[in-house]
Amino acid sequence: MKKICVVGTGYVGLTTGVCFADLGNDVTCIEINLQKLEQLRSGKTPIYEPGLEEVLQRRLKAGSIRFTDTYEEGVPGADFIFITVGTPMGEDGSADLSQVEAAARSIGKALTGPAIIIDKSTVPVGTGDWVSELIREHARDIPFSVVSNPEFLREGSAMNDFFSPDRIVLGSRDREAAEKVAELHAPLRAPVIITDLRTAEMIKYASNAFLATKISFINEIAQICERLGADVKEVARGMGADKRIGPLFLEAGIGYGGSCFPKDVLALARMAAANGCHPQLLQAVMEINRDARRLFVQKTIALLGDARGAQIGVLGLSFKPNTDDMREAPSIDIIQQLMAAGASVKAYDPVAMEAAEAIMPEVIYCATPYDVAKGSDALLIVTEWNEFKQLDWDRIRRYLRRPIIVDGRNVYDPDEMTARGFIYRGIGRGAPHLPGGIPGNGGQAKASEEPVEIVEG
Ligand SMILES: NC(=O)c1ccc[n+]([C@@H]2O[C@H](COP(=O)([O-])OP(=O)(O)OC[C@H]3O[C@@H](n4cnc5c(N)ncnc54)[C@H](O)[C@@H]3O)[C@@H](O)[C@H]2O)c1
């Protein structure tokens, strides 16, 4: 059993703390947000993450995890101290390291004996050395080592990703310290990659940038498919069967969002530019991602003829299913653009409505997808929650003022939806679903986006 301290209890910190406690370690989590602290102490998770609350309650009861806002209660005596605070997008697009700086200084002040400090937050290359200097300033002669251990968990499956990671990446100037952190992870039986500090930090940015590139790549292909009459879902299936390509992250839609990809791709581009590189590919990835949202709005407005006075229903608000995280969610841009064009918006999301309301109070939030459909001129699928996969389409069709469905996640079968009487548009789903037009000249896309008449009843 090791003594572990985790600084910051967001998606990463709370998962790390709870899961290490579940592996039999003694964990103290430090959190400066007092409201969160109260919730956590009473066994409630401030975030929606499947399975996490049950294990938290179990560990609280067993006394193997505790929460405090005092560094002196968590740092002294800890073998391992994880930094898992936020690194949000700064004003100029680079990572804002103020939380990391505050955490490092506080750790340095509270340190009383040797410890390994592990940076799990996503930080620009070189931050580990800086964190080391900050701690040294306060810790004086106390020996410590800094290890970079980037986190790859996905919100919505964070526990599963913790217990079954594809790999554990560790980087340090102190090989022995990295090996001790590897030992701490031994029960997970995952491949461990030990490297230097800066390389470990870069692995995280490069991984996220690559995944974002896959998404933007398929979104660009989707636009071309739409013009040429090909179906991007089938294209992705055909591509993904190639082992060198793989099927994941090849789902065309309204682009990536969330608390990681947008800020990490931008921070990497900023880091590159600040160091004399010209990150052309990263720039294109970000531009295509912005376009994906804009084109989705354009497609909707083209179907309506005019957005002014229209009521639009939105299904799904969180940036992806199984999370309540609204950070950089495509829904925000899409709703704001629709409203700027003169539409009003009703929306439903299984768990993210409270978080969404704080950002977009002007939206009408509904209790069910059917309430969203009532009187709406179009229904947009923005987040592919499972519960949207099997709706009562006859009921939805009756409730909608115009039977328009614009599916930003390609959840449904175009032929089926058309047969049910909807004017259905996905992303990049050209012929054979769309009637008319000559493949190759863009005619199909045009023919399919004629404004739709109001349907009575
Ligand atoms: N969310 C993800 O899916 C994910 C995945 C991989 C990596 N990451 C990275 O992990 C880091 C954390 O992400 P997150 O989403 O968990 O962040 P978050 O913003 O949800 O949580 C950060 C927490 O740290 C607390 N905090 C801030 N300053 C503190 C301080 N000085 N002392 C103690 N607590 C403090 C905040 O109150 C908050 O609860 C980021 O660098 C992020 O890029 C996130």
The ligand as an ORCA input file, in Angstrom:
! r2SCAN-3c Opt
* xyz 0 1
  N     -10.940     15.718    -18.827
  C     -10.325     14.801    -19.560
  O     -10.949     13.964    -20.213
  C      -8.811     14.754    -19.613
  C      -8.186     13.656    -20.215
  C      -6.797     13.623    -20.270
  C      -6.062     14.670    -19.749
  N      -6.691     15.740    -19.197
  C      -5.873     16.830    -18.630
  O      -5.872     16.656    -17.212
  C      -5.883     17.934    -16.560
  C      -7.100     18.033    -15.648
  O      -8.252     17.965    -16.450
  P      -9.719     17.927    -15.822
  O     -10.659     17.847    -16.943
  O      -9.744     16.915    -14.744
  O      -9.751     19.401    -15.157
  P     -10.884     20.065    -14.257
  O     -10.841     21.506    -14.572
  O     -12.147     19.294    -14.392
  O     -10.366     19.832    -12.771
  C      -9.317     20.530    -12.179
  C      -9.555     20.581    -10.674
  O      -8.427     21.118    -10.021
  C      -8.855     21.998     -8.971
  N      -7.761     22.933     -8.692
  C      -7.348     24.002     -9.407
  N      -6.295     24.582     -8.836
  C      -5.996     23.864     -7.720
  C      -5.002     23.953     -6.717
  N      -4.063     24.893     -6.753
  N      -5.024     23.035     -5.713
  C      -5.968     22.056     -5.670
  N      -6.934     21.920     -6.598
  C      -6.947     22.811     -7.607
  C     -10.084     22.653     -9.571
  O     -10.905     23.227     -8.577
  C     -10.746     21.471    -10.289
  O     -11.602     20.758     -9.435
  C      -5.856     18.967    -17.676
  O      -4.527     19.331    -17.929
  C      -6.415     18.216    -18.877
  O      -5.956     18.726    -20.100
  C      -8.052     15.800    -19.104
*
